[in-house]
Amino acid sequence: MTPNPFAYAFKKPLSIWQVCLIIAVIWFCVFILFRKAPEWDNMEELVWANSFEWGYQKHPPLPSWMIYPLTMVFGKVMWLPFALGLLCVAFAQYISYHLYVRIAKNAGFVSPGTSGIVAVLTASPLIYYSVRGGDFNHNAAQLWSIAAMFYFYYRTWEYEREIDKRELNYWLSWLSLGALTGVAFISKYSVVIQVTVLVAHLVTSRRWRFPQLWLGILLAAGAFFMVTLPHLYWLYGQTIIGQGPLYYVNHAMQSSVTFTQRVWQIFMEFLLTQIMRVIPCLVVVGLSYRICQKGASLLIEKDANHSWWSKILKPDQLFLMMVAGGPTIIAMLIGMVFDQKIEAKWAVTFFIMIGFIGWIYSDDRINLPKLIQWTIAFHLLIGLGYGLVTGPLANYLGYQGRSNFPSKELAKVLQDRWQEHPELTNGMPLQLIVGDTWIIGNVIIHDPINRGKNIKPWIDGDDLSSPWLKPEDKKKPALILIDQAPLANGVWWRAGHPPSQVVQQLFNQATIKGVESIPWTSKEGAAPLKIQWAILPYLNP
């Protein structure tokens, strides 16, 4: 009989960092092997990575701060945001593990580390952590800081419950909580949802009766403002002149439907989508249950019904349920009470502590190496299936999506056109490109000269969206790109969105221009990608 390689490799339990790393590597390989272009958010981050700013017109600055220095080293390459997104997931899971371990220790578990790994394995197939785990956006960049917020909040609560009586740890935990809330805030303002959950827990657990709590809150507030003050100052300046991220957030959440339609959308689109994205976690719950049942013995049969969940302290049960389910409930309430649009993709950070559901049927009979083996096999299976469906199968059936977008082919053709006109380019490599984020990004990430390091994007011809541009940059020859067949704004578009007025004006000024038709899929008769291009020797908008 051929030995099982998984059983041999996982004869002993892996450490938490090994578990997180293996799962991250599986999904990284899936994205690199099967995708021809990055996700939209990944492209957006790569295109924005040109300068350090205190804020950007669409979002706070931290994600751009994270990726920009890495692009200076590796270039604006497609794999970079995949790696960053998966590392953010892994780091958030690693922090969550330590919170699970503290809760298990406080309940007197025999092996708190084992229970922590089970919880991490349970959360790992969450769609936001697996299929969407490679999306490096402002939600993903926020994952680890919110996980750390939950951890340090719990540490402060331990002192008030006399579980941890070290006073210095109490004050340091408050400072850390405030600083990390600030880090989460300059990642994305939606952290107010998780803060609301923690405030709700503080009230329901009656922590407000503890005298030192208020000084702790003041310390946390001070640390928060120390981290966020430069961005808040920038944000204030932008807001009073009628621009900046707050205006983008307000526009993004505006609703044009009736209240009844909004409530229907919240339940049938937002909530139903979240349920579907959590369902894969139940596979690991089932695996844990089966392994525990097989591990039953006469010695512990009397305790067979005492799952880890039933053993943890009742206040900790309520805490886990609130931080795991509270963000979804609050987001839905915001949508209904204020009649705001709530999109499903915004919920990436809502389920950081969902792994506790793995404790419902798990107990000390768990065979951890076997659970790790089966969970990794499950990731390999769904990863392979996802890759084949979005890659070769989509290409064969003629489905046109971002995963099989002819990114490299488009970039090569446009670089060829650039090289064919030295009378306009002065023989210089491409250094300035104008158009919408998606189209110009696909040229930047395949730059054959310096991996996109020296190509500056002028997004939609808008200076506010491109704060890295200097006056001298606009004196260089520019490539202007327009999707020839976009759909209307607000509708999923095939490639890019309709050109802005500035981009269209620049295109009209050019005397050298053309249209490139590039096959998107291998299906006979499928509509190709059509891109209009123009070269201007000097911009004068």
N, C-alpha and C positions, 0 to 999 in steps of 0.2 A: 504494500500500500504506500502511495506517495505521501510523505509527511506534509502536513499543513504548514506552509511558510509563515502564515500569520500566527499560528499557535506557537511556533518556535520563537518568532520575533518578540511576542508579547507574553513570554512565559512568566515574566515578572512584571508587576505594574510599572507603567511609565510615570515619570514625574509630570506635574502639571504643565511645565513649560514644554516638555516633549510632546504632550498631547496637543497643546495649542499649536505648536510649530508644525507637526505632521499634518493636521487638518488644514492649516493655512497653505502649506506647500501643495497639497492635493488640489485645492481650488486655484491656486496660482498657476499650476500646470494646465488645468482645464482652460482657463482664460487665455493663456499664451498659445496653446496648441490649436484651439478651435476658433478664436475670434480673429477677425481681420481688421477690426477697428475698435477703439475703446467705447465705453458708455458715454452718454452725453455729459454727465457730471464730471467724469474723468477728463474729457476733452476741455471742458470749461476751466478746470483747475490748471491744466497744462498751458492753456492760452493766457490765463491770468498771471502766470508765474513769471513776472518780468521786473518786479520792484517790490521793495518793502514799503507798505503804506499803513497809516493808522486805521484805515478802513477803505472799503471799496463800495461802489454804488449799489451793489446787490446784496452784499453780506459783510459781516465782520471779518477781521484780517487773519485770524490764526491759521486756517487751512492753507492760505497762500504763503504764510510765513513758513509753514512746514515743508511745502513742496518746492518753493523757489530755490533755496540753497542746494537742494538735491538735483534740481535741473542744471544748476551751474556745474555740478560734478558729472552727472550721467547724461545730460542733455534732456530734451523734451521727448522722451521715448515712451511708447505705449505701455510697457510693462511697469513703469514707475508708479502710477496711481493705483494699479492693481495691487502692487506690493504694499503700498501705504495703507490702502483700505483694509487689507487683510491683517496687517500688523495692528491697526487700530482695534479691529475685532479681537485679535488674540490678546492684546494688552488689556482690553476691557474684561475679557473672560478671566485673565490671570488675576486681576484685581478682585473680580467677583468671587473667585475661588477663595481668596483670603477672608472675605466677608462670610462666605458659607462656613469656612473652617471655624471662625470665631463663634458663630451661632451654634455649631455642632459642639464645640468645646464647652460652651455655656450650658448645653443640655447634657453634658457628661457622656458623649459618644465614645465608644471604645476606640474607633479609628476615624477621627474628624477629617483627616486628609482624604481618606477614601470617599467619604460622603461629599466632600468638596469637588472631587474629580467627577463623581457621578452627576452632580448638578451641572458642571461645565459641559460634560458630554451630552446631557439632556438638552441644553440650550443650543448646542453647536449646529444642529440641522435647521434652526430657524432660518427662514428664507433670507432675512436681512444679514445673516452671518455666513450663509453658504452661497446660494445662487447670486445674491446681491452683495456678497461680502467684499468683492473687489471694487465696489463703487466708492472711490474716495471723493467724498463731498463734505459739506459742512455738518451733516448729520453724523457721518462716520468719524470725522475728526473730533466730534464731541463725545463719542462713546466712552473713552477711557476716563475722561474727566468727570463724567456723570457717575460712572461706577465708583470712582474715588470719592465723590461727594457722599454717596450712600455709605461707603465704608467708614468715613470719618464721622458722619452723623451718628452711625451706630456706636462708634467708639465713645462719643460724648454721652450717649444714652447709657452705656455700660457703667460709667462713673456714677451717674445719678441713681442707678439701680444697685449700686455697691457691688457690682461684679468686678470692676477694675477700680481699685481705690487709689491709684496713683494720680495725684492732683496735677502734676506737671503734664502727664499725658492728656488730661482733660483739656487744659488750655491750649496745648499744641494741636489737639484734634480740632478745636474750634477755629484756630488760625488756618489750619490746612483746609478745613471745610470752606471757609470764606475765600481763600486763594483759589481753590479748585473750582468753586462756583464762578469766580471771575474768569478763569481759563475757559470754562464751558460757555460763558456769556460771550466772550470774544470769538467763540467758534460759531455760535448761532443763538439768537435771542430766545429761541424756543425753550431754553433751559428754565424759563419761568414756570413751565408746566411741572417739571420735576421739583422745583422749589416749592410750588404750591402743594404738591403731594407731601413733602417733608413738613411743611407748616401744618397741614391737615393732621399728619401723624403726631406732631408735637402737641396739638390741641387735644386729640382724642386719647392720647396716652397720658394726658394731664401733666406733662413735663413743665408747664408754666408755673407749677407750684414750687419748683426747686429754685431757691433764691439765686444761686450762682448762674443759672441759665441765662439771665439777662445780660450779665457781663460777658458771657461766652458769645452771645449774639452780637454784642457790640464789637468784640474782637474779630468775629467773622466778617462783620460789615466793614470794618477798617481794612482787613486783608483784601476783601472784594474790591474796594475802591482803589487800593494801591495797585492792583493788577489792571483794572479797567479804566482808570482815570484818563490816560492819554487818548484812548479810543472814545470815551464819553465826551471829552472836549472836542474831538474831531466831529463826532456825531451831532453834537449841539450846533457846531458851526454849519454843518451841512443842512440840518433840519431848518434852521431859521432862514436859509435862502431857498428853501423849497426843493431840496434834493437829498440824496443819501438813502441808506438801507431802510429807514422807517417808511419812506414813501414806496419803496419796492414791496415791503411786507404788506403795507396797506392795500396796494394794488393787487398783489398775489392772492389776498384773502377775500377780495370783494366778491359778492355773490349777486347774480342777476336773475335768480329764480325765486319763486314764492317760498314762504316759510314751510309749507307742507312739502314742497319738492325738496327743500334743503334737508328737512328731517328724514325724508325717504332716502336721499343720497347718503346721509351720514350713516344710517343703519345698513342699507343694502350695498353700499360701495365701500365706505371707510371701514365699518365694523366687520363686515363679511370678509373683506380683504385681509384684515388683521387675523381673523380666525383661520383663514386658509394658510397664512404665512406662519402660523404657530403649529399647525397640524403635524408637520414633519417631526416635531419634538416628541410627539406621542409615540413614534416608532421606538425611540430610545426608552421611553417609559415602559413600553411593552416588553422590550428586551430585558430591562432590569427586573421586571416582574417574573418573566420566564426563568431567568437565571436564579433568582432567589427561590423560586418554587423548586427548581431542580436541586438547589443546595440544602434543602430541608433535611434535618437529621433528628433523631430521637432526643439528642442532647439539648436542642434549642427549640423543639417543636412547641413547647409551652409558650414561647415568646414569639411564635411565628407571625402573629397578627400585630405585633408592636413595631410598626414601620418607623423609620426615622422621623417622618412627619409627625407622627403621634407622640414622639418623645421630646421634640423641641418645645421650649417654653411657649405658653399661649401668647404672651405679648410679642414674641418673635414671629409666631405664625401670622399675627395681624400685620406686623411690619412687612414681612415678605409679600403678603397678598396686596398690601397697599402700594408698595413700590413697583410691583409687577403689573398690577391692573389699574392703578390710579391714573397714570398718564393718559391712557386710552379714554377713560371715563371723563377726565377733565377736558381733553381735546374735543370730545363729542359735545360736552356742555357748552364750551366756547362756541362751537359751530351753531348750536341751537339757540342759545340765549342771545348771542350777538349777530346771528344770521351771517356767519362767516363760512367761506369755503374751506373745508378741511380735506386735504389730499392724503391718500393712503401712504404715499412714499415719504411723508414727513414723519412717520412713526418709527423710524430706524432705532431711536434711542428709548423706545417705550418699554422694551421687554428685556432689559439688561439682567434682571433677576428672575427671569422665567424658569430658570433651571431648577428652582425648588420643587417643581411638580415631579421631578425625578425621585423625590424622597417619599412620595405617596405610597408606592409599593416596594420600596427598597428597604433592606435591613442588613444586619451584620452577616447574613448568608451570602451576600453579593460576591461573585467571582469577578473582581475588577479586571484582571487581564483579559478575560473572555468578553466582558462588556466593551472594553477598549477595542478589542479585535473586531467585534461585530459592528461597532459604531463607525470605525474607520472604513470597514468594508461597505457600509451603507453610504458613506460620503463618496467613496470611489464609484459606487453604482449610480448615484444620482448625478454626480459630476460628469461621468461618461455619458449618461443619457442626455443631460442638459447640453453638453458640448456637441453631441451628434445632431440633436434636434435643431439647435440654433446655428450650427455650422453647415456640415455637408447636406443634411436633409433639407434645410431651408434653401440652400443653393440649388438643389435638385428640383424642388417643387416650385421654385421661382418666387419664393417669399423674399421681399425686400425689407431688411431691417438694419439696425446699426451693427449687429454682430457680423454680418457678411457684407457690409458696405465696402466697395472697392477702393479702399483708402490708399493703398500703396500704388495701385494703377493710376489713380487720379493724380497723385503727387508726381509720379514719373512723367506723365504727359505734360503737366503744367511746367515742370522744371525744363523739359525739352523745349517748350514754347519760349520760355524765358531765355534759354541759351541761343535760340534761333534769331534773336533780335538784339545783337550787340550795339546796334546804332541807337537804341533806346536805353539799354542797360549799361553802356560804357564797359561792357565785359565784366561788370561787378556781379558777385553772387547775390541772390535774392536776400534782401535785408528788411523790406517793408511790404506788408501784405494787408489788403483791405477787404472786408466782407463780414459775413456773419460768423459767429464763433465756430460752428461745426465745420463749415467748408474750409475756412482758412486753417483751422486746426489740423485737418487731415493733410495739408501740405506741410505744415510746420513739423509734424512728428516724423516725417520721412525726409527731412532735409539731408541731402547727401554730403554737404560741406562740413557742418559742425553740429549735427543732430538738433537743429532748431535753436541753438543757443544765441545766435546772432540775428535771428529773424524777429522783428518786432511787429506785433499785430495792431492794427487800428480797427477796433471792433465796431462795426457798423458806421465807421467814419465819425465816431463820437469821442470827443476828448475826455469827457467825464468817465466813460467806461474804459479809457485807456490812459490812466494817469502817468504811465511810464514814458510816454512819448515826449520828446523834446523838440523845439522848433527845427533844429538841424536834421532831425530824423525825416522830416517831411520834405527835405531837399533831395532825398534819395529817390531813385527810380522805384516805382511801386507796381505790384501786381494786384489788380482788382478782380474779384471773383463774385459771380452771382449764380445762384441755382436757377436754371431756366424753367423748371416746372415745379415750383413750390405750391403747397396748398395754402389756404387762407390762414391768417394768424389765428391762433387758438385751436388749430386742428393739427393732429400729428402730421408732420410734413416728411416728404420722402428724403430730403437731404437738408437743404438750408431753408431759411425763411425768406419772405420777400425782401428785396433790398431796401435799405433806408434811403431817404431823399439824398443824403450826401453821397452815398455809394453810387446811386444811379447817376447823379451829376458827374461824378468822376469818370464813371464808365462812358458816359456820353461824350466827354471831352477827348477820349482816346481815339487816335486814328488807327492804331493797330489793335485789333480785337478779333475774337473768334468764338466758336462753340465746339466743345469736345463731347463726344458721345462715347460712353464707356459701359461695357456690359456689367450689369450688377449681379446677375446670376447666370447659371449655365442653361437654364430652361429656354428652349427655342421659342422665339416670339415675345419674350418678356421685355418690358419697357426698360431701356437703358438709363443710366444716369447721364444727364446733360448739364454741363456747366459752361456758362459764359465767362470768358476771360478778356482782360484788357491790360495793356502795359502803358503806364504814364512815366515819362522821363523825369517829371517834376510835379509835385502836388501843389495845387493852388486853390483850395476850396473856398 
